[in-house]
């Protein structure tokens, strides 16, 4: 059973427009009315698929199961010379000594 936006609301897990606006606010996204409607449909579809997945019996699947084999893609750490501080800070909008000056995150 795939997601169908024409399915009556009482038969699908829907996200409200207010939820979309709240998430957009948290992500600092400015969305048009059309984008809000589109994301409401898409996010509702995702939640519906999650509901369907939750109905599957996964009791026999170990929690560490992998679909594809894992390989280590990390390289060995090697000490290399870095750029001089002046070169790095040359384009900084603001600096304080040897550091970038950024606006406070929390007031």
N, C-alpha and C positions, 0 to 999 in steps of 0.2 A: 504494500500500500504506500504509494508515493505521496508527497505533499501536494495538495490541490488547494489553491487559495479560495476556490469556490465552495469548499467544504463548509457547512454551517459552523459558526463559531463554537457552538456547544460541543462539537465533536473534535475540536482541535485545541491545542494549547496555544493561546494567542498572547502576544506581547502588546501592550497598549501603546498608543501614541505618546502618552506621558512617559512611559518607560524609555522609548526611543529618544525623546527629548532630554531625559535625565542622563542617559548614557552619552549622548552627543555633548551635553554640557560638561560632563566629567572628562571627556576626551578633547574638550575645547574645539569642537567641530561646529561650524555654522552650516546648518542644513536647510535647504528649501523645503517647502511643503511637499513637493513631489518626491524629494529624497527621503523625507520622513515617512511618507506612505510606502515607498519602495522598501526601505529598511524594516518597516513594521512587518511587511509581508515576508521578506527574506528571513528575518530573525524568528518569526513565528514558524516558518518552515524548518529552521534549524532545531527549534525546540520540539517540533513534532517528530522529527527524525530521532532526536534523543529519547523521546517517549517510546518510540518503536524499539530502539536499541535496548532500553531498560527492560523491555518485555522478554528479551532473549535470556535463555538459561546459560549463564557463564560459570556455573559452579564447578565445572570440570576444567576450566582454563586457569592455569596458575597466574598470579598477579604480575609475574615478571615475564610473561610470554612475549615474544617478539615476532612480528610478521616477517621481517627481513633480518638477515644476520647482521650483527653489530661488528663494526671495524673501528679501530682507533685511528682517527684522522688528525690527531694532535702531533705536532712536530716537537722535537726536543728544544728546550730553551737554550738559546745561544746569546751570549752577551755581545752586543754590537754597539758601536758608538751612536749616540742620539744627536739630534740637531742642537745647536747652541740655543740657549734660552732666548737670546735677543732675536734670533731668526723666527722662533716659534711665536714670540710675543709681538712681533713687528706688526701684524695685522689685527691685534686684539683691540676691540672697541674701547675697552678700559682695562687698565692693569694696576696692580698694587705691588710694587717691588718686582719680585720674580714670579708673580702669580697673576692669573686672569681674575679680573674683578667681575663678579656676576651679581645680578639683583638677588635679594634674599628670596628663598622659596617659601618660607613660612614667616608670616608677620607676627 
